[in-house]
């Protein structure tokens, strides 16, 4: 964070100082919420969570080098006490970013936010210092923490914004107002909370409503609900996608033999060919969205194509591909899941597994409300239609719907199986995997399916060591 005195921070957040011997002392280190991450000069933010209360770690944070604690009550060490720690953190982020000349880029969408954020970051880093979220820090706590990492040298600040309810994105854009706002898509993620896709579109459109008249709205020309947001912004609009009307367009989209997307990139200033390192055709839309932002910020078509062709995965458990010594390939996409991302992952598995035996190890897609049975059944049926060799549905009721969908789709469904938990899935795969198999693992975060990949990779390493 930029250096601020404790007195300045107290004024910004409207807090009261306690046990601070020198109000002129400065915070010069990072803003953290974990006392183990404290560095000299840090601001430690104490949240009272359901299981852990950060106030209990305030003294440890100061002993580790924190200059002050942002807290809801006095903690016996230098502290700035406020009524609402979350609101104070947000106010601090807005004030800090407001002092900087950095270009703020914010994005939202039902699927692909984190992957697109990673692509944008890798493109913009070619232009200058860029700050972006680690993982998917996209809520009222994660977004300010990311914004507060910006310094005087930061040219671009990339922010991911998530929403569970109407008004969430309006709140986040109020904390750190973007100049460039990107909407990827409107799908069915969190549809149980929103009640329908129209309500999701209403929430996502808050992004473009927040933009200033001299800002830019980057919208998906291939998604009618996103494209309709043109009427909801006073900013200039740039369309991306495969539609003929898109300003930044992908043509001749295809997959390589091993499932990597390739296409011809068209921008208003030129054309160039892209072959990505990432897996799955769904990354084309993400790449075109990132290309639109990069074009606006001055990269040429050749520079964009080169960066997209080199870009990798910065966030864990998102189409993370690892090959075991025996030739079994794992595609760990276990960070989260919704119907759109599940379908995209299955299509990527089918493309990667041509001529090989493929496994889809799938679990619950959470927060689908009344659509849950239909959507899980449809994913199970799609696995059959894509000729995935084996479906392993992991978990309770929702997993049984996945397996039932596969079974009802046709005779292949006999190759599907429902297991109770991750350990049962590990035991099954450990006994049946063969060299050359490709295994996709995907579910909502709460299922913890990444444990399946971890266990199977660890056991292979142990076996390799034991055999030496």
C-alpha positions as CSV (number, residue, x, y, z in Angstrom):
1,X,0.0,0.0,0.0
2,X,1.1,3.6,-0.4
3,X,2.6,5.0,2.8
4,X,0.0,6.6,5.0
5,X,0.3,7.9,8.6
6,X,-1.9,6.3,11.3
7,X,-3.6,9.7,11.7
8,X,-4.5,9.8,8.0
9,X,-5.9,6.3,8.1
10,X,-8.0,7.1,11.1
11,X,-9.4,10.2,9.4
12,X,-10.2,8.3,6.2
13,X,-12.1,5.5,7.9
14,X,-13.6,7.7,10.6
15,X,-12.0,5.7,13.4
16,X,-10.8,6.4,16.9
17,X,-7.2,5.7,17.8
18,X,-6.3,3.5,20.8
19,X,-2.8,2.8,22.3
20,X,-1.1,4.7,19.4
21,X,2.0,6.4,20.8
22,X,2.9,8.2,17.5
23,X,0.0,9.1,15.1
24,X,2.6,10.2,12.6
25,X,3.9,6.6,12.3
26,X,3.2,5.2,8.9
27,X,1.8,2.0,7.4
28,X,4.1,1.1,4.6
29,X,3.6,-2.6,4.3
30,X,0.8,-4.7,2.9
31,X,-2.8,-4.8,4.3
32,X,-3.5,-8.3,5.6
33,X,-6.2,-10.2,7.4
34,X,-4.0,-13.2,8.4
35,X,-1.5,-12.5,11.2
36,X,0.8,-15.1,9.6
37,X,1.1,-12.8,6.5
38,X,2.2,-9.7,8.4
39,X,5.3,-7.9,7.3
40,X,7.0,-4.9,8.8
41,X,4.8,-1.9,8.6
42,X,1.6,-3.8,7.7
43,X,-2.0,-2.9,8.5
44,X,-3.6,-5.9,10.1
45,X,-7.4,-6.0,9.7
46,X,-9.2,-7.9,12.4
47,X,-12.4,-9.5,11.3
48,X,-14.7,-11.5,13.6
49,X,-15.5,-14.6,11.6
50,X,-17.8,-17.5,12.4
51,X,-14.9,-19.7,13.6
52,X,-12.0,-17.3,14.1
53,X,-11.9,-13.8,15.5
54,X,-9.0,-11.7,14.2
55,X,-9.1,-9.6,17.3
56,X,-7.6,-12.5,19.1
57,X,-4.5,-12.3,16.9
58,X,-4.0,-8.6,17.1
59,X,-1.1,-8.7,19.6
60,X,0.6,-11.4,17.5
61,X,0.3,-9.3,14.4
62,X,1.9,-6.2,16.1
63,X,4.7,-8.3,17.5
64,X,5.3,-9.6,14.0
65,X,5.7,-6.1,12.7
66,X,2.2,-4.6,12.0
67,X,2.1,-0.9,12.5
68,X,-1.5,-0.8,13.6
69,X,-4.7,-2.9,13.7
70,X,-8.0,-1.9,12.1
71,X,-10.5,-3.3,14.6
72,X,-14.0,-3.2,16.0
73,X,-12.9,-2.8,19.6
74,X,-9.7,-1.9,21.5
75,X,-7.2,-4.8,21.5
76,X,-4.4,-3.6,23.8
77,X,-2.0,-2.7,21.0
78,X,-2.0,0.2,18.5
79,X,-5.4,0.1,16.9
80,X,-7.9,2.2,14.9
81,X,-11.3,1.3,16.1
82,X,-14.4,1.6,13.8
83,X,-18.0,0.5,14.0
84,X,-17.8,-1.6,10.8
85,X,-14.5,-3.1,9.8
86,X,-15.7,-4.1,6.3
87,X,-17.0,-0.7,5.5
88,X,-13.7,0.9,6.8
89,X,-11.6,-1.3,4.7
90,X,-13.7,-0.3,1.7
91,X,-13.4,3.4,2.5
92,X,-9.6,3.0,2.8
93,X,-9.4,1.3,-0.6
94,X,-11.4,4.0,-2.3
95,X,-9.3,6.8,-0.8
96,X,-6.0,5.1,-1.7
97,X,-7.0,4.3,-5.4
98,X,-8.4,7.8,-5.7
99,X,-4.9,9.2,-5.0
100,X,-3.3,7.2,-7.8
101,X,-3.3,7.6,-11.5
102,X,-3.9,4.0,-12.2
103,X,-6.4,2.7,-14.8
104,X,-9.0,0.6,-13.0
105,X,-10.4,-2.4,-15.0
106,X,-13.2,-4.3,-13.5
107,X,-14.9,-7.4,-14.8
108,X,-17.9,-9.6,-13.9
109,X,-19.8,-12.5,-15.4
110,X,-21.5,-15.8,-14.4
111,X,-18.5,-17.9,-15.6
112,X,-14.9,-17.3,-16.6
113,X,-14.2,-14.3,-14.4
114,X,-11.0,-15.6,-12.8
115,X,-9.5,-17.1,-16.0
116,X,-10.2,-13.9,-17.9
117,X,-8.8,-11.8,-15.0
118,X,-5.6,-13.9,-15.3
119,X,-5.4,-13.3,-19.1
120,X,-6.0,-9.5,-18.7
121,X,-3.2,-9.3,-16.1
122,X,-0.7,-11.2,-18.3
123,X,-1.6,-8.9,-21.3
124,X,-1.4,-5.6,-19.4
125,X,1.8,-6.5,-17.6
126,X,3.4,-6.0,-21.0
127,X,2.5,-2.4,-20.8
128,X,3.5,-1.7,-17.3
129,X,3.1,-2.6,-13.6
130,X,-0.2,-4.3,-13.0
131,X,-2.0,-5.3,-9.8
132,X,-4.6,-8.1,-9.9
133,X,-6.3,-10.4,-7.5
134,X,-4.7,-13.6,-6.3
135,X,-7.3,-16.3,-6.9
136,X,-10.8,-15.0,-6.9
137,X,-10.8,-12.2,-4.3
138,X,-14.0,-10.6,-5.7
139,X,-16.2,-9.7,-2.7
140,X,-16.4,-6.8,-0.2
141,X,-13.3,-8.0,1.5
142,X,-11.2,-9.4,-1.3
143,X,-11.6,-6.5,-3.6
144,X,-10.3,-3.8,-1.2
145,X,-7.4,-6.0,-0.2
146,X,-6.4,-6.2,-3.9
147,X,-6.9,-2.5,-4.5
148,X,-4.8,-1.6,-1.5
149,X,-1.8,-3.4,-3.1
150,X,-1.6,-0.7,-5.7
151,X,1.2,1.8,-5.4
152,X,2.4,5.0,-7.2
153,X,4.1,2.7,-9.8
154,X,0.9,0.8,-10.6
155,X,-0.4,1.5,-14.1
156,X,-3.3,-0.9,-14.2
157,X,-5.5,-2.3,-11.4
158,X,-7.6,-5.3,-12.5
159,X,-10.5,-6.2,-10.2
160,X,-12.8,-9.1,-10.3
161,X,-16.3,-8.5,-9.0
162,X,-18.7,-11.3,-8.0
163,X,-22.4,-11.0,-7.0
164,X,-24.9,-13.1,-5.2
165,X,-27.6,-10.5,-5.0
166,X,-28.8,-7.4,-6.9
167,X,-26.8,-4.4,-5.5
168,X,-23.5,-6.3,-4.9
169,X,-21.7,-5.0,-7.9
170,X,-23.1,-1.5,-7.4
171,X,-21.5,-1.6,-3.9
172,X,-18.2,-2.9,-5.2
173,X,-17.9,-0.3,-8.0
174,X,-18.7,2.3,-5.4
175,X,-15.6,1.2,-3.5
176,X,-13.2,1.4,-6.5
177,X,-14.9,3.0,-9.5
178,X,-13.6,1.4,-12.8
179,X,-12.9,3.3,-16.0
180,X,-13.1,0.1,-18.0
181,X,-16.0,-2.3,-17.1
182,X,-16.3,-5.8,-18.7
183,X,-19.2,-8.1,-18.6
184,X,-18.4,-11.7,-19.8
185,X,-21.8,-13.5,-19.8
186,X,-25.1,-14.1,-18.0
187,X,-25.5,-17.7,-17.0
188,X,-27.1,-19.6,-14.2
189,X,-24.5,-19.4,-11.4
190,X,-26.2,-18.4,-8.1
191,X,-29.6,-18.6,-9.9
192,X,-31.1,-20.0,-6.7
193,X,-30.3,-16.6,-5.0
194,X,-31.3,-14.4,-7.9
195,X,-34.4,-16.2,-9.1
196,X,-33.7,-16.1,-12.8
197,X,-31.4,-15.1,-15.6
198,X,-33.1,-11.8,-16.1
199,X,-32.3,-10.9,-12.4
200,X,-28.7,-12.1,-12.9
201,X,-28.5,-9.7,-15.9
202,X,-29.9,-6.9,-13.8
203,X,-27.1,-7.5,-11.3
204,X,-24.3,-7.9,-13.8
205,X,-25.4,-4.7,-15.6
206,X,-24.6,-2.7,-12.5
207,X,-21.0,-2.8,-13.8
208,X,-21.7,-0.7,-16.9
209,X,-24.1,1.6,-15.1
210,X,-21.2,2.6,-12.8
211,X,-18.9,3.8,-15.7
212,X,-18.2,7.4,-16.4
213,X,-19.1,9.0,-19.7
214,X,-15.4,8.9,-20.7
215,X,-15.2,5.3,-19.7
216,X,-15.5,2.1,-21.7
217,X,-18.0,-0.8,-21.4
218,X,-16.6,-4.1,-22.9
219,X,-19.6,-6.3,-23.7
220,X,-20.0,-9.8,-25.1
221,X,-21.6,-9.6,-28.5
222,X,-22.5,-13.3,-28.4
223,X,-24.6,-13.1,-25.3
224,X,-28.0,-11.3,-25.9
225,X,-28.4,-10.4,-22.3
226,X,-25.0,-8.8,-22.1
227,X,-25.2,-7.1,-25.5
228,X,-28.5,-5.5,-24.3
229,X,-26.6,-3.7,-21.6
230,X,-25.4,-1.2,-24.2
231,X,-28.5,0.8,-23.3
232,X,-27.6,0.9,-19.6
233,X,-24.4,2.8,-19.9
234,X,-23.3,6.3,-20.8
235,X,-19.8,5.0,-21.5
236,X,-18.5,4.1,-25.0
237,X,-19.1,0.5,-25.9
238,X,-16.6,-2.1,-27.3
239,X,-18.1,-5.5,-28.4
240,X,-16.1,-8.7,-28.3
241,X,-17.0,-12.2,-29.5
242,X,-17.4,-14.3,-32.7
243,X,-20.4,-12.3,-34.0
244,X,-19.7,-10.3,-37.2
245,X,-20.6,-7.1,-35.4
246,X,-17.9,-7.6,-32.7
247,X,-15.2,-4.9,-32.6
248,X,-12.7,-7.5,-31.3
249,X,-13.5,-10.7,-33.0
250,X,-12.4,-14.3,-33.2
251,X,-12.6,-16.2,-36.6
252,X,-11.8,-19.7,-37.7
253,X,-12.1,-20.9,-34.1
254,X,-10.9,-24.5,-33.6
255,X,-9.2,-26.9,-31.2
256,X,-5.8,-28.4,-31.7
257,X,-5.4,-32.2,-31.5
258,X,-4.7,-31.9,-27.8
259,X,-7.7,-29.6,-27.0
260,X,-6.1,-26.1,-27.1
261,X,-8.0,-23.3,-28.7
262,X,-6.7,-21.5,-31.8
263,X,-8.3,-18.7,-33.8
264,X,-7.7,-15.6,-35.9
265,X,-7.8,-12.4,-33.8
266,X,-9.3,-9.3,-35.4
267,X,-9.0,-5.9,-33.7
268,X,-9.7,-2.4,-35.1
269,X,-6.0,-2.0,-35.7
270,X,-5.1,-5.4,-37.2
271,X,-5.2,-9.2,-37.2
272,X,-3.1,-12.0,-35.9
273,X,-3.2,-15.7,-35.2
274,X,-3.5,-17.1,-31.7
275,X,-2.8,-20.7,-30.4
276,X,-3.4,-20.8,-26.6
277,X,-1.6,-22.9,-24.0
278,X,-4.9,-23.2,-22.1
279,X,-7.3,-26.1,-22.7
280,X,-10.9,-25.8,-23.9
281,X,-12.8,-23.8,-26.5
282,X,-14.5,-21.7,-23.7
283,X,-11.2,-19.9,-23.3
284,X,-11.8,-18.2,-26.7
285,X,-14.4,-15.9,-25.3
286,X,-12.3,-15.2,-22.3
287,X,-9.3,-14.4,-24.6
288,X,-11.4,-12.1,-26.8
289,X,-12.6,-10.2,-23.7
290,X,-9.0,-9.8,-22.5
291,X,-8.0,-8.7,-26.0
292,X,-10.6,-6.0,-26.1
293,X,-9.3,-4.5,-22.8
294,X,-5.7,-4.8,-24.1
295,X,-6.6,-3.1,-27.4
296,X,-8.2,-0.2,-25.5
297,X,-5.0,0.2,-23.5
298,X,-2.7,0.4,-26.5
299,X,-1.5,-3.1,-27.4
300,X,-1.3,-4.0,-31.1
301,X,-3.0,-7.1,-32.5
302,X,0.4,-8.9,-32.8
303,X,1.3,-8.0,-29.2
304,X,-2.1,-9.3,-28.0
305,X,-1.8,-12.5,-30.0
306,X,1.7,-13.2,-28.7
307,X,0.7,-12.6,-25.1
308,X,-2.4,-14.8,-25.4
309,X,-0.4,-17.6,-27.0
310,X,2.0,-17.5,-24.1
311,X,-0.5,-17.0,-21.2
312,X,-0.9,-19.7,-18.6
313,X,-3.1,-20.3,-15.6
314,X,-2.3,-18.0,-12.6
315,X,-5.0,-19.4,-10.3
316,X,-5.1,-22.9,-8.8
317,X,-7.6,-25.6,-9.7
318,X,-8.9,-24.0,-12.9
319,X,-8.3,-26.4,-15.8
320,X,-4.9,-27.2,-14.2
321,X,-3.4,-30.0,-16.2
322,X,-0.9,-32.4,-14.7
323,X,0.5,-35.6,-16.2
324,X,1.5,-38.4,-13.9
325,X,4.7,-40.4,-14.6
326,X,2.6,-43.3,-15.9
327,X,0.9,-41.1,-18.5
328,X,-2.4,-40.4,-16.7
329,X,-3.4,-36.8,-17.3
330,X,-5.4,-34.9,-14.6
331,X,-7.5,-31.8,-15.4
332,X,-8.1,-30.2,-12.0
333,X,-11.0,-27.7,-12.4
334,X,-12.3,-28.3,-8.9
335,X,-12.3,-24.7,-7.7
336,X,-16.0,-24.1,-8.6
337,X,-18.7,-25.2,-10.9
338,X,-22.0,-24.0,-12.5
339,X,-23.9,-25.4,-15.5
340,X,-22.0,-23.3,-18.1
341,X,-18.5,-24.0,-16.7
342,X,-19.4,-27.7,-16.3
343,X,-20.4,-28.1,-19.9
344,X,-17.3,-26.2,-21.1
345,X,-15.1,-28.5,-19.0
346,X,-16.7,-31.6,-20.4
347,X,-16.2,-30.4,-23.9
348,X,-12.6,-29.7,-23.2
349,X,-12.2,-33.2,-21.7
350,X,-13.7,-34.7,-24.9
351,X,-11.3,-32.7,-27.1
352,X,-8.3,-33.6,-25.0
353,X,-9.1,-37.3,-24.8
354,X,-9.4,-38.1,-28.4
355,X,-8.2,-41.7,-28.8
356,X,-7.8,-42.0,-25.0
357,X,-10.0,-43.2,-22.2
358,X,-11.7,-40.3,-20.4
359,X,-13.1,-39.9,-16.9
360,X,-15.4,-37.2,-15.6
361,X,-15.2,-37.1,-11.8
362,X,-18.0,-34.6,-11.0
363,X,-19.8,-33.3,-7.9
364,X,-22.5,-30.9,-6.9
365,X,-23.1,-27.6,-8.5
366,X,-24.3,-25.4,-5.6
367,X,-26.9,-22.6,-5.4
368,X,-29.0,-23.6,-8.3
369,X,-32.3,-23.6,-6.4
370,X,-35.3,-25.1,-8.2
371,X,-33.2,-25.7,-11.3
372,X,-30.8,-28.0,-9.5
373,X,-32.3,-31.4,-10.5
374,X,-32.7,-30.4,-14.2
375,X,-29.2,-29.0,-14.5
376,X,-27.4,-31.9,-12.8
377,X,-29.4,-34.4,-15.0
378,X,-28.5,-32.4,-18.1
379,X,-24.8,-32.5,-17.2
380,X,-24.9,-36.3,-16.8
381,X,-26.6,-36.6,-20.1
382,X,-24.0,-34.4,-21.8
383,X,-21.2,-36.6,-20.6
384,X,-22.9,-39.5,-22.5
385,X,-23.4,-37.4,-25.7
386,X,-19.7,-36.4,-25.6
387,X,-18.7,-40.0,-25.3
388,X,-16.8,-39.6,-22.1
389,X,-15.7,-43.1,-21.1
390,X,-16.5,-43.0,-17.4
391,X,-18.6,-40.8,-15.1
392,X,-17.9,-40.8,-11.4
393,X,-20.5,-38.8,-9.6
394,X,-19.3,-37.9,-6.1
395,X,-21.5,-36.9,-3.1
396,X,-25.1,-36.9,-2.1
397,X,-28.4,-36.1,-3.8
398,X,-27.1,-33.9,-6.5
399,X,-24.4,-36.4,-7.5
400,X,-27.1,-39.1,-7.8
401,X,-28.9,-36.8,-10.3
402,X,-25.7,-36.5,-12.3
403,X,-25.4,-40.3,-12.4
404,X,-29.2,-40.8,-13.2
405,X,-29.0,-38.4,-16.1
406,X,-26.1,-40.4,-17.6
407,X,-27.9,-43.7,-17.0
408,X,-31.2,-42.4,-18.6
409,X,-29.4,-41.0,-21.6
410,X,-28.6,-44.5,-23.0
411,X,-26.7,-47.7,-22.7
412,X,-23.4,-45.9,-22.0
413,X,-24.9,-44.8,-18.7
414,X,-24.0,-48.2,-17.3
415,X,-20.4,-46.8,-17.3
416,X,-21.5,-44.2,-14.7
417,X,-21.2,-44.7,-11.0
418,X,-22.2,-42.8,-7.9
419,X,-19.9,-42.8,-4.9
420,X,-20.4,-41.3,-1.5
421,X,-17.4,-39.1,-1.0
422,X,-13.9,-38.1,-2.2
423,X,-12.2,-41.1,-0.6
424,X,-14.5,-43.5,-2.4
425,X,-13.7,-41.8,-5.6
426,X,-9.9,-42.0,-4.9
427,X,-10.2,-45.7,-4.1
428,X,-12.2,-46.4,-7.3
429,X,-9.8,-44.4,-9.6
430,X,-6.7,-45.9,-7.9
431,X,-7.9,-49.4,-8.8
432,X,-9.1,-48.6,-12.4
433,X,-6.9,-45.9,-14.0
434,X,-4.7,-47.0,-16.8
435,X,-1.7,-45.3,-18.4
436,X,-3.0,-42.7,-21.0
437,X,-6.3,-42.0,-19.3
438,X,-7.5,-38.4,-19.0
439,X,-9.3,-37.4,-15.8
440,X,-11.4,-34.3,-15.3
441,X,-12.3,-33.3,-11.7
442,X,-14.9,-30.6,-11.2
443,X,-17.5,-29.5,-8.7
444,X,-18.5,-26.5,-6.5
445,X,-15.9,-25.5,-4.0
446,X,-17.7,-26.9,-1.0
447,X,-17.2,-30.4,-2.4
448,X,-13.4,-30.3,-2.1
449,X,-12.8,-32.5,-5.2
450,X,-9.3,-31.2,-5.6
451,X,-8.5,-33.8,-2.9
452,X,-9.0,-36.5,-5.4
453,X,-6.2,-35.2,-7.7
454,X,-3.9,-34.5,-4.8
455,X,-4.3,-38.0,-3.4
456,X,-3.8,-39.7,-6.8
457,X,-0.8,-37.6,-7.7
458,X,0.7,-38.1,-4.2
459,X,0.2,-41.9,-4.3
460,X,1.9,-42.0,-7.7
461,X,4.9,-40.1,-6.4
462,X,5.1,-42.4,-3.4
463,X,5.0,-45.4,-5.7
464,X,7.7,-44.0,-7.9
465,X,9.9,-43.3,-5.0
466,X,9.3,-46.8,-3.5
467,X,10.2,-48.4,-6.8
468,X,13.6,-46.7,-6.9
